[in-house]
Amino acid sequence: MIELKNVSKFYTDNSIVTIGLRNINLKFTKGEFVAITGDSGCGKSTLLNVISLIDTYDEGEILYYGNETFYFNQNESDVFRKNNISFIFQKYNIVDSYTVLQNVMLPLLIKGTPEEEAKKEALEIIKKVGLEHRTNNKGTKLSGGEKQRCVIARAIANNAPVLACDEPTGNLDKKTSEEIIKLIKEVSKDKLVLIVTHDYESIKNICTRKIKLSDGEVVEDITFEVGIDEEEKDVSLVDSRPSIKTLFKLAFLNIFSTPKKTIFSTLVFSFVCLILLLLSLFMIQLSYNENYTYNKEYGIISEDRMIIYDDKHNSLDMVQLEPIIKDSEYYTNAFYEEKNTDFKIGDQGYINAAVTFKEMEYELLFGSNDILNDEFVLVFAKSDYYINIDETYIGEEVKIKIYADDDYFVSIGKLAGVAVSNEIHSTYLVGKYNEKLTNIVINNDVTLSFTSTKSTRTIISKMHVVNAPKTYIAIPNSLKDDIEFNFNIQNLYPVSYDIEVVYTDEVNYPIMIVNQAYLNGEITPKFDGIKEITVYTDNVKNLSKKLTKLGYDVSIPSMVENNNGASLIVLYMAMGLVIVALIIMFYISFAIIQRIYLTKTKDYSIFRTLGLISKDIKKILNIEVVFIALFSTIIGAILTNLIIIISKTDLYKYMSLYLIIFYLIAMSLFALLTSNRLNSKIFKYSVYQSIKEGSE
């Protein structure tokens, strides 16, 4: 059955070679119950481990049914062991986090037995070894004798022709030892039993053969009863591997059977996720702030805002534009959003503000943001909120100032609430759309300007003349060839006016002569169509690119490129520090997680003794670690959201699909790196060395 020919085993430690076995020649047959004895350190366990292919050998050959094994690679050794050898160890080597039932089912599942069939068979075996009252108890709750019974049950489940026992009663009292030896004898009929023991007297009555070793050599080999010599036959290395479903079940069993380790691992992974996400958002924010600034000519600087116009002052083609912007919120000729006007709230509380009908993000200080058609929320820029408005103003009338020879106020509604916002840098009255109100705001106190060919800009002064025949603009003759007559509201978007221009030597600078009969608010732009569209969309960049390709001009108030070289240097230095911090954090976290998982080395080594090949163990480990990592990414994202909400920062606006993809990829790679490192650790040594290290 098994034959050893000149087998030797050497150990090397710090260039010192120690002999484990020297020129061993032995032959074992079916039905033998062999006691392997000798003093401590004589090579008993080494011989058993080499025969079982748990450990390697360096010289000679071990034949199974005449088949050589020296050429076996790791997977072939694991498959051979699964089909031919069962183990009972001194230190029990059950998976402590598994129940008795799960331990006994393990070799059956590894062989590919369906779960229900494996459970049924395992329950019968557990009853046979007298552990039915402990079926659902974890290994940590068992006594030494019960653990050894569990191991015997697992060996029975494996149903291999060879039973290898390494000091199976070494940690047990005399009575329990006798029970275990008796049980081993009962379950090992028609098998080859190799039992290493330091107490030969306890088993001499049931042994059929005694082998004694000294200094790695056989010094005594006595046969009391001859076994059955079987004919040579081919040894199959065809692997009946577990299904991917079984591997997933084993992975999740490992996760949930060790809750403390799983929770600690999840906390460490979640911390990594949290820091990675927060630092990524910080870097995006820093990069954005250093590369872009907002256009100070605009009051509303929310990142979802864009302005479409034509720099040649032509009307916009709504037939072409409407299909593109129809899914976004937009307003045509919304000059009122940039037109600051004097308002009065109640009998006092003068403010200078613009009007908008966009539902912006703001923090309500008092009042209500649930407004009616004639109500407004007064929103201040959060960065410079200083206006002394309190709750007593809620419900007061909001009046707009109309400039004339005798200034007067017109009521436009009531104040419903007061708030602050990061989306603006000037003051706004937020209301519901009202076309009449937009006309009042646009027409009130219109300021005209012109642009010279020398790219200078001059504000045209206004002069009220009682007997002026009409309203006109007087331009000095000296500037006649230097002016383009494209007038602007607040220096923003070009529009044309139905106002006559007169060239004269009677003035030294442009003056608008206003007939006394006119109110300034009655000087109205002559709009020949739609001159601009204000669009609010979550897809500003892509929509901007699309419109630019069609020939339109687009302005994004929140995004003006910053070409400050010093800022870029600061950005690169900050990026370098963040990258270093991330590397340090990953290294420390990796070391912690690795230490957690290396405590499971023994469990995975037990899987190896049962014949689970490296490829399948790696899959189990990958499933475990990646699942915990991905679960932690969810926790990390939730924690990040909570921190952003509690700290009331505006980091949300830097969240994007690309960041989420990067976040998931980074954490997946980190998880796989951890898993692969653990796999390397487990498979660095022989099965025996891994078990020994995992037990220490």
Rosetta blueprint (number, residue, H / E / L):
1 M L
2 I E
3 E E
4 L E
5 K E
6 N E
7 V E
8 S E
9 K E
10 F E
11 Y E
12 T E
13 D E
14 N L
15 S L
16 I E
17 V E
18 T E
19 I E
20 G E
21 L E
22 R E
23 N E
24 I E
25 N E
26 L E
27 K E
28 F E
29 T L
30 K E
31 G L
32 E L
33 F E
34 V E
35 A E
36 I E
37 T E
38 G E
39 D L
40 S L
41 G L
42 C L
43 G L
44 K H
45 S H
46 T H
47 L H
48 L H
49 N H
50 V H
51 I H
52 S L
53 L L
54 I L
55 D L
56 T L
57 Y L
58 D L
59 E E
60 G E
61 E E
62 I E
63 L E
64 Y E
65 Y L
66 G L
67 N E
68 E E
69 T L
70 F L
71 Y L
72 F L
73 N L
74 Q H
75 N H
76 E H
77 S H
78 D H
79 V H
80 F H
81 R H
82 K H
83 N H
84 N H
85 I E
86 S E
87 F E
88 I E
89 F L
90 Q L
91 K L
92 Y L
93 N L
94 I L
95 V L
96 D L
97 S L
98 Y L
99 T E
100 V H
101 L H
102 Q H
103 N H
104 V H
105 M H
106 L H
107 P H
108 L H
109 L H
110 I H
111 K L
112 G L
113 T L
114 P L
115 E H
116 E H
117 E H
118 A H
119 K H
120 K H
121 E H
122 A H
123 L H
124 E H
125 I H
126 I H
127 K H
128 K H
129 V L
130 G L
131 L L
132 E H
133 H H
134 R H
135 T L
136 N L
137 N L
138 K E
139 G H
140 T H
141 K H
142 L L
143 S L
144 G H
145 G H
146 E H
147 K H
148 Q H
149 R H
150 C H
151 V H
152 I H
153 A H
154 R H
155 A H
156 I H
157 A H
158 N H
159 N L
160 A L
161 P L
162 V E
163 L E
164 A E
165 C E
166 D E
167 E L
168 P L
169 T L
170 G L
171 N L
172 L L
173 D L
174 K H
175 K H
176 T H
177 S H
178 E H
179 E H
180 I H
181 I H
182 K H
183 L H
184 I H
185 K H
186 E H
187 V H
188 S L
189 K L
190 D L
191 K L
192 L E
193 V E
194 L E
195 I E
196 V E
197 T L
198 H L
199 D L
200 Y H
201 E H
202 S H
203 I L
204 K L
205 N L
206 I L
207 C L
208 T L
209 R E
210 K E
211 I E
212 K E
213 L E
214 S E
215 D L
216 G L
217 E E
218 V E
219 V E
220 E E
221 D E
222 I E
223 T E
224 F L
225 E L
226 V L
227 G L
228 I E
229 D L
230 E L
231 E L
232 E L
233 K L
234 D L
235 V L
236 S L
237 L L
238 V L
239 D L
240 S L
241 R L
242 P L
243 S L
244 I H
245 K H
246 T H
247 L H
248 F H
249 K H
250 L H
251 A H
252 F H
253 L H
254 N H
255 I H
256 F H
257 S H
258 T L
259 P H
260 K H
261 K H
262 T H
263 I H
264 F H
265 S H
266 T H
267 L H
268 V H
269 F H
270 S H
271 F H
272 V H
273 C H
274 L H
275 I H
276 L H
277 L H
278 L H
279 L H
280 S H
281 L H
282 F H
283 M H
284 I H
285 Q H
286 L H
287 S H
288 Y H
289 N H
290 E H
291 N H
292 Y E
293 T E
294 Y L
295 N L
296 K L
297 E L
298 Y L
299 G L
300 I E
301 I L
302 S L
303 E L
304 D L
305 R E
306 M E
307 I E
308 I E
309 Y E
310 D L
311 D L
312 K L
313 H L
314 N L
315 S L
316 L L
317 D L
318 M H
319 V H
320 Q H
321 L H
322 E H
323 P H
324 I H
325 I H
326 K L
327 D L
328 S L
329 E E
330 Y E
331 Y E
332 T E
333 N L
334 A L
335 F H
336 Y H
337 E H
338 E H
339 K L
340 N L
341 T E
342 D E
343 F E
344 K E
345 I E
346 G L
347 D L
348 Q E
349 G E
350 Y E
351 I E
352 N E
353 A E
354 A E
355 V E
356 T E
357 F L
358 K L
359 E L
360 M L
361 E L
362 Y L
363 E E
364 L E
365 L E
366 F E
367 G E
368 S L
369 N L
370 D L
371 I L
372 L L
373 N L
374 D L
375 E E
376 F E
377 V E
378 L E
379 V E
380 F E
381 A E
382 K H
383 S H
384 D H
385 Y L
386 Y L
387 I L
388 N L
389 I L
390 D L
391 E H
392 T H
393 Y H
394 I L
395 G L
396 E L
397 E E
398 V E
399 K E
400 I E
401 K E
402 I E
403 Y L
404 A L
405 D L
406 D L
407 D L
408 Y E
409 F E
410 V E
411 S E
412 I E
413 G E
414 K E
415 L E
416 A E
417 G E
418 V E
419 A E
420 V E
421 S E
422 N L
423 E L
424 I E
425 H L
426 S L
427 T L
428 Y E
429 L E
430 V E
431 G L
432 K L
433 Y L
434 N L
435 E H
436 K H
437 L H
438 T H
439 N H
440 I H
441 V H
442 I H
443 N H
444 N L
445 D L
446 V L
447 T L
448 L L
449 S E
450 F E
451 T E
452 S E
453 T L
454 K L
455 S L
456 T L
457 R E
458 T E
459 I E
460 I L
461 S E
462 K E
463 M E
464 H E
465 V E
466 V L
467 N L
468 A L
469 P L
470 K L
471 T L
472 Y E
473 I E
474 A E
475 I E
476 P E
477 N H
478 S H
479 L H
480 K H
481 D H
482 D H
483 I E
484 E E
485 F L
486 N L
487 F E
488 N E
489 I E
490 Q L
491 N L
492 L L
493 Y E
494 P E
495 V E
496 S L
497 Y L
498 D L
499 I L
500 E E
501 V E
502 V E
503 Y E
504 T E
505 D L
506 E L
507 V L
508 N L
509 Y L
510 P L
511 I E
512 M E
513 I E
514 V E
515 N E
516 Q L
517 A L
518 Y L
519 L L
520 N H
521 G H
522 E H
523 I L
524 T L
525 P L
526 K L
527 F L
528 D L
529 G L
530 I L
531 K L
532 E E
533 I E
534 T E
535 V E
536 Y E
537 T L
538 D L
539 N L
540 V H
541 K H
542 N H
543 L H
544 S H
545 K H
546 K H
547 L H
548 T H
549 K H
550 L L
551 G L
552 Y L
553 D E
554 V E
555 S E
556 I L
557 P L
558 S L
559 M L
560 V E
561 E E
562 N L
563 N L
564 N L
565 G H
566 A H
567 S H
568 L H
569 I H
570 V H
571 L H
572 Y H
573 M H
574 A H
575 M H
576 G H
577 L H
578 V H
579 I H
580 V H
581 A H
582 L H
583 I H
584 I H
585 M H
586 F H
587 Y H
588 I H
589 S H
590 F H
591 A H
592 I H
593 I H
594 Q H
595 R H
596 I H
597 Y H
598 L H
599 T L
600 K L
601 T H
602 K H
603 D H
604 Y H
605 S H
606 I H
607 F H
608 R H
609 T H
610 L L
611 G L
612 L L
613 I L
614 S H
615 K H
616 D H
617 I H
618 K H
619 K H
620 I H
621 L H
622 N H
623 I H
624 E H
625 V H
626 V H
627 F H
628 I H
629 A H
630 L H
631 F H
632 S H
633 T H
634 I H
635 I H
636 G H
637 A H
638 I H
639 L H
640 T H
641 N H
642 L H
643 I H
644 I H
645 I H
646 I H
647 S H
648 K L
649 T L
650 D L
651 L H
652 Y H
653 K H
654 Y H
655 M L
656 S L
657 L H
658 Y H
659 L H
660 I H
661 I H
662 F H
663 Y H
664 L H
665 I H
666 A H
667 M H
668 S H
669 L H
670 F H
671 A H
672 L H
673 L H
674 T H
675 S H
676 N H
677 R H
678 L H
679 N H
680 S H
681 K H
682 I H
683 F L
684 K L
685 Y L
686 S L
687 V H
688 Y H
689 Q H
690 S H
691 I H
692 K H
693 E H
694 G H
695 S H
696 E L
